[in-house]
């Protein structure tokens, strides 16, 4: 069947439209998706992006209350993604209700008014678009939206293998394409805070470290948690803290009776 015959088939068979009515509606929809010149072509002559746009026109021909999209751009060449996204954006502006499963975060942000973040088959977090993208409430959502690359480990002994940790940081940086300068800053921040400041001050260390590098923002956060109430700037030797502040953009400390101490260092 030609493109127009594909679009006409269901409205004629299922909605009872005449062939002329279905044809006129099909031409109108092809104009809407920018393919009026492909009316009498066969699908084999279309590009992947054009086939997707015809599929959208064919769906619209049934006048559905809701349109479901399952990864509408996943199988397309990058050069064709934009033409399909443009059609979806136009539908969003027209007020058409759509449910879209996608990994294209820029598309999701542009067209949605509510976002559901799925994790391991369940709804992990949902809310208005601005909330999910700008102020996510849960850790995994934040990591996914900001494209965070995470390294986590614990220090439970004064004899912790820091040479092994250095190798692990190198592996983490290489795997996630973290620039050498940022990798060195992450390593230095961890060593100054954990090795030079916390370990000498804590009689029984129970330190949890989480390094997060954001591919989107090109910065990193190192979060260090421990149960003791101890401010890093109160260390007996003040030099390590001065070196720490010199190598970080900001350092925040807080203490909670339940969670203990948390130090958050921002690196650029």
C-alpha positions, 0 to 999 in steps of 0.5 A, spaced: 500 500 500 502 507 498 503 512 504 495 514 503 492 507 503 496 506 509 493 512 513 486 511 510 485 503 511 483 503 519 478 509 518 475 506 512 474 499 516 473 501 523 470 508 523 466 507 517 469 513 513 468 514 506 474 513 502 474 520 499 473 522 507 479 518 509 483 520 503 482 528 504 483 527 512 489 523 510 492 528 505 491 533 511 495 529 516 500 528 511 501 536 510 501 536 518 507 532 519 511 535 513 510 529 508 504 532 503 509 530 497 509 523 499 502 521 499 503 516 493 510 513 495 511 506 498 514 505 505 520 502 502 522 509 499 521 513 505 527 514 510 526 512 517 524 519 520 519 519 514 516 512 516 515 514 523 512 521 521 507 517 517 506 512 523 504 518 527 499 521 521 496 514 521 495 514 528 492 521 528 487 519 523 483 515 528 482 521 532 485 518 539 484 521 545 491 519 547 497 517 543 502 512 546 509 513 544 514 507 545 521 510 544 519 514 538 526 516 536 530 510 538 531 506 532 533 513 528 539 516 525 541 522 529 540 526 523 532 524 523 531 524 530 529 532 530 524 531 524 520 526 529 521 530 535 518 536 531 512 533 530 511 531 537 512 538 539 507 540 535 502 535 537 504 537 544 502 545 543 496 543 540 493 540 546 493 532 544 494 528 550 500 523 549 504 518 554 511 518 551 516 512 554 523 515 552 531 516 554 531 523 550 531 527 556 531 534 552 524 531 548 521 529 555 523 536 558 520 540 552 513 537 551 511 534 558 507 537 563 508 531 568 514 526 568 514 519 571 521 516 572 522 509 572 527 504 576 527 497 576 520 496 573 517 501 578 515 508 578 521 511 583 519 518 582 513 523 579 511 530 579 511 536 574 516 537 569 520 543 572 520 539 579 523 532 576 528 536 572 530 542 576 529 539 583 528 531 584 527 529 590 530 522 590 537 520 589 537 515 583 532 521 579 538 526 580 543 522 578 539 520 572 537 527 570 544 530 571 547 524 568 551 523 574 557 518 574 558 515 581 563 512 585 562 509 592 566 506 598 567 505 605 573 507 610 572 502 616 579 502 618 585 506 619 589 501 615 585 502 609 588 501 602 589 508 599 593 506 594 588 501 591 583 507 592 587 511 587 587 505 582 579 505 583 579 512 582 583 512 575 579 506 573 572 510 575 575 516 571 577 512 565 570 508 564 566 515 565 571 519 560 572 524 566 577 529 565 584 528 568 584 535 571 577 533 575 580 526 576 586 529 580 581 534 584 577 528 586 582 524 588 586 530 592 579 532 596 578 525 598 585 524 600 585 531 604 579 530 608 579 522 609 586 521 610 589 527 613 583 530 617 578 525 619 582 518 620 587 522 625 581 525 629 576 519 629 578 513 634 573 508 630 572 511 623 566 509 619 566 513 613 562 513 607 564 516 601 560 518 594 563 521 588 559 524 583 561 527 576 556 530 572 557 530 565 552 535 563 554 540 568 562 538 568 563 538 575 563 534 581 561 533 588 564 529 593 560 527 599 563 524 606 558 521 611 561 519 618 557 518 625 562 523 629 560 530 631 566 533 628 567 539 623 573 538 619 576 545 620 577 544 627 582 539 626 589 540 630 593 541 624 590 546 620 594 545 613 590 540 610 583 544 611 587 550 608 589 545 602 582 542 601 579 549 601 584 551 596 582 545 591 574 546 592 569 551 590 565 550 596 565 546 602 558 545 606 558 541 613 552 539 617 550 535 623 544 531 624 543 527 631 540 521 626 545 521 620 551 524 624 556 528 620 555 530 612 561 534 608 559 536 601 565 538 597 563 541 590 569 541 585 570 544 578 
